[in-house]
Amino acid sequence: MTHGTRSAGPEAQARHAVVVGGGLAGVTTALALADAGMRVTLLEGRPRLGGLAFSFRRGDLTVDNGQHVYLRCCTAYRWFLDRIEGAALAPLQDRLDVPVLDLDRPEGRRLGRLRRDALPVPLHLGRSLATYPHLSLADRAGVGRAALALKGLDLADPALDTQDFGSWLAAHGQSPRAVEALWDLVGVATLNAVAGDASLALAAMVFKTGLLSDPGAADIGWARVPLGDLHDRLARKALDSAGVRTELRTRVTSVSPGGDGQWTVEVPGEALRADAVVLAVPQREAHGLLPAGALDAPERLLEIGTAPILNLHVVYDRKVLGRPFFTALGSPVQWVFDRTEASGLHEGQYLAVSQSAAQAEIDAPVAVLRERYLPELERLLPPARGAEVRDFFVTRERTATFAPAPGVGRLRPGARTKASGLYLAGAWTATGWPATMESAVRSGVSAADAVLGALGRPRPQALFEFEEAA
């Protein structure tokens, strides 16, 4: 599959789009427009691409700021990985398999698994739920009934966004234990909120798409290399070969319409002229750059809340975990991933502990987190009890995602604004998805589609292959 600028007439080549923001949404938009034969400039304030899914160096290690995963149903992100030729570096599980350790059970009987069989929906999870040791018989039966009720919800119904998922689960017979051991186990990681704080619309979308659409939809994929290899290095290579001009360390100071249908994008030392501008930046930054009249109620962007994610990084002098990842119950620990190979560590083991919906701990001092979590890891992983901790450090994303609270749906704008030639992209825009890498890529596709439609340009077929795959 060859990529790069499609052959296009001189009129198309003269069309210039400026994309502000080099996260997944901005990179997607830039690639899609360049593939359609437009001239594209991508501006990013940071010294790298990738937005909030990035890597950095710590001594000899290459460390991701946080653990990011995707699912087989994330068809847009999978298209993105293919487009940057990175799919082999972030493979999917052959079949969903999530080890769940429950600390409240006696040692030796703590492990349960959520995995699927090669059967049609919803039977693909039947055997796993029937034998899931962390739920009572009554809870297991209740989960099946709630799943069928979820399957019947109409995601297009705006009333779903006014309700919270926790109340809906309680009304559908889900005990606090079922919420903890199943619904929140998945929901906190995908929504970045507990059920009681999450919009029913977004939660239903996650569970219907991930668990109830296709047997393989929830198979988990994650990068076996540092995220920077994908979202910065390979993305930059793809942009370069598509002919995109990429400027890093370049802050946009203003975006303003001209009388001639063109736009002016100001950066220090240069004013760029463009036929179309896409703001692929966080909602507050977008609000600050929007010209007057571009949205009916621009203040709504400031009403979209944010939610934090905390990541704890632990380097042991020996191997303490024998599987690629696990998730925990009966402990503050949520998800733990082995990042040894990806980070370049040659001796010992490096674990990343990913804590979503971390409002209570996001500002806790490192010493406090160390005191709280190292004993928890020893409780969960007996081999860690005699191991030496060679390094313990913390990364904090205070505004990792938008908060998926009830009512957020009406605050999320679409790709088009009221200003002709100005578009929005970002995981926080109206993609129907929570704040995920999938939502970011989808928003970039929507923005590119809106630009091409307004300019009367044909859209590249390859760009929309993932929609057919969905």
Buried (B, 14 or more C-beta within 10 A) or exposed (E): EEBEBBEBEEEBBEBBBBBBBBBBBBBBBBBBBBBBBBBBBBBBBBEBBBBBBBBBEBEEBBBBBBBBBBBBBBBBBBBBBBBBBBBEBBEBBEBBBBBBBBBEBEEEEBBBBBBBBEEEBBEBBBEBBEEBBBBEEEBBBBBBEBBEBBBEBEEEEEEBBBBBBBEBBBEBBBBEBBBBBBBBBBBBBBBBBBBBBBBBBBBBBBBBBBBBBBBBBBBBBBBBBBBBBBBBBBBBEBBEBBBBBBBBEBEBEEBBBEEEEBBBBBBEEEEBEBBBBBBBBBBEBBBBBBBEEBBEEBEBBEEBBBBBBBBBBBBBEEEBBEEBBBBBBBBBBBBBBBBBEBBBBEEBBBBBBBBBBBEEBBEBEEEEBBEBBBEBBBBBBEBBEEBEBBBBBBBBBEBBBBBBBBEBBEBBBBBBBEBEBBBBBBBBBBBBBBBBBBBBBBBBBBBBBBBBEBBEBEBBEBBBEBEEEE
